[in-house]
């Protein structure tokens, strides 16, 4: 397979002009300080008060973590809708107990499915 012609042109230009200044140095991004939740997280299903629809209720979050960000990451990776209730509960649409528990454990949380 042949190299991209754009790469060939750029390489030829750089060889013809070796005295060009180097580009700006970009510092490595500092790792963000992540606030984690502690405690055991419980994943359960719920049908009451929801017109017979099943939802997955994730509760038991303790600590200073950002629940909205965690919920967004969880919903995105599971491909489902949902919301947060207050500061300590994530609601996912449908029965996603096994998937949510697996995702939480894979991301370093202590979770159990009920």
C-alpha positions, -999 to +999 in steps of 0.1 A: +000+000+000+013+034-010+018+062+015-006+091+015+006+117-011+001+145+014+026+128+037+051+125+008+047+162+001+052+172+037+082+150+041+098+165+010+091+201+023+107+193+057+138+178+040+142+209+018+139+232+049+158+217+078+162+250+096+125+254+104+118+260+141+102+232+160+065+235+167+051+245+201+055+221+229+023+208+243+025+197+279+010+164+288-025+169+303-024+165+341-046+136+352-079+149+366-086+144+402-115+120+402-138+119+432-151+084+437-181+071+455-176+047+484-198+021+500-217-007+485-239+002+455-272-017+451-287-024+417-324-035+418-354-033+395-386-014+404-421-014+389-442+004+415-456+038+405-443+036+370-474+024+352-460-012+350-428-002+333-396-017+346-367+005+356-333-003+371-327+016+404-290+021+414-286+034+449-262+035+479-238+061+466-217+077+494-190+103+490-183+134+470-185+120+434-204+136+406-235+115+402-247+132+370-214+125+353-214+089+365-250+084+353-242+099+319-212+076+314-233+046+325-262+054+302-239+061+273-220+028+276-252+008+281-271+026+254-302+033+275-321+062+288-324+072+324-321+100+350-309+108+385-331+112+415-317+135+442-281+130+451-280+093+456-300+074+430-296+066+393-326+053+373-321+034+341-349+024+317-356-013+315-342-043+334-305-036+331-294-051+364-267-074+351-253-049+326-252-021+352-236-043+378-210-055+354-202-020+343-199-007+379-176-035+389-154-030+358-151+006+367-139+000+403-171+002+423-184-023+448-218-032+434-243-060+439-275-069+421-307-076+440 
